[in-house]
Amino acid sequence: MPPAPTRGTLVQEALHFRALRALAKQPNLSQRQLAEQLGVSLGKTNHLLHTLVGKGLLKASHFRNCQNKMAHAYLVTPTGLAEKAAMARGYLDRKLQEYAALRKEIRQIKAELESGPRS
């Protein structure tokens, strides 16, 4: 049995999933736009993209835009699509567990408030 993932691993996996998801929808996003969508720094986004390209989940296509600056299109590879689907299942499972835990906590807090102050 593999070891349980750490919180950092889960955060990184969620970031990879969200990046693949965003780029599958909009492959022409700039790194800056992707960083804004993900809520992370531009440097972290650059590192993330290099990691995903290195794993074969993304392919970076270079082209020149109308301002004559280098631009990229990040295309999700077939391997990236399969990995994105696997990540989506895990991501959804974790979010449903978080949702259930939040609902339970909300019910407990409501019950405490409804029972009135305790001395």
C-alpha positions in Angstrom: 0.0 0.0 0.0 1.5 3.4 -1.0 2.0 6.0 1.8 -0.8 8.4 2.4 -0.3 11.7 0.5 0.9 14.7 2.5 -0.9 18.0 2.5 1.7 19.5 0.3 1.4 16.7 -2.2 -2.4 17.2 -2.3 -2.0 20.9 -2.8 0.5 20.4 -5.6 -1.8 17.7 -7.3 -4.7 20.1 -7.0 -2.6 22.9 -8.6 -1.6 20.5 -11.5 -5.2 19.5 -12.0 -6.5 23.1 -12.1 -3.7 24.1 -14.5 -4.5 21.2 -16.9 -8.2 22.0 -16.6 -7.6 25.7 -17.4 -5.3 25.0 -20.3 -7.6 22.3 -21.8 -10.2 25.1 -22.1 -7.9 27.9 -23.1 -4.5 26.7 -24.5 -3.5 30.3 -25.4 -3.5 31.5 -21.8 -0.4 33.5 -21.0 1.6 32.4 -18.0 0.5 35.6 -16.3 -3.2 34.9 -17.0 -2.8 31.3 -15.7 -1.0 32.5 -12.6 -3.9 34.9 -11.9 -6.5 32.1 -12.4 -4.5 29.7 -10.1 -3.8 32.4 -7.5 -0.1 31.7 -7.5 3.0 33.7 -8.5 4.3 33.9 -12.0 7.5 32.1 -11.0 5.5 29.2 -9.5 3.4 29.1 -12.7 6.5 29.0 -14.8 7.9 26.1 -12.7 4.5 24.3 -12.8 4.4 24.5 -16.6 8.0 23.2 -17.0 7.0 20.3 -14.7 3.9 19.4 -16.6 5.8 19.7 -19.9 8.6 17.5 -18.5 6.0 14.9 -17.4 4.6 14.8 -20.9 1.2 16.2 -19.8 1.6 19.4 -21.8 3.2 20.3 -25.0 4.4 23.9 -25.4 4.0 25.4 -28.9 5.9 28.6 -29.7 4.6 31.2 -32.0 5.0 34.9 -32.5 2.1 37.2 -31.8 1.2 40.5 -33.4 3.6 42.4 -31.1 6.5 40.3 -32.3 7.1 38.8 -28.8 7.4 35.1 -28.2 4.1 33.5 -27.1 3.1 30.0 -26.2 0.1 27.7 -26.6 0.1 24.9 -24.0 -1.6 21.9 -25.4 -2.7 19.1 -23.1 -1.4 15.8 -24.5 -3.4 12.6 -24.6 -1.4 11.5 -21.6 -2.2 14.8 -19.9 -5.9 14.2 -20.7 -5.8 10.8 -19.1 -4.0 12.1 -16.1 -6.4 15.1 -15.8 -9.3 12.6 -15.7 -7.6 10.6 -12.9 -6.8 13.7 -11.0 -10.4 14.9 -11.4 -11.7 11.8 -9.7 -9.3 12.2 -6.7 -10.0 15.9 -6.5 -13.7 15.4 -6.5 -13.5 12.7 -3.9 -11.5 15.0 -1.6 -13.8 18.0 -2.2 -16.9 15.8 -1.4 -15.2 14.6 1.9 -14.4 18.3 2.8 -18.0 19.2 2.0 -19.4 16.4 4.2 -17.0 17.5 7.1 -18.1 21.1 6.7 -21.8 20.2 6.7 -21.2 18.2 9.9 -19.4 21.1 11.6 -22.1 23.5 10.5 -24.8 21.3 12.0 -22.8 21.1 15.3 -22.3 24.8 15.5 -26.0 25.5 14.7 -27.0 23.0 17.5 -24.7 24.8 19.9 -26.2 28.1 19.1 -29.8 26.8 19.3 -29.2 25.3 22.7 -28.2 28.7 24.1 -25.2 29.8 26.1 -23.7 27.4 28.6 -22.4 28.6 32.0 
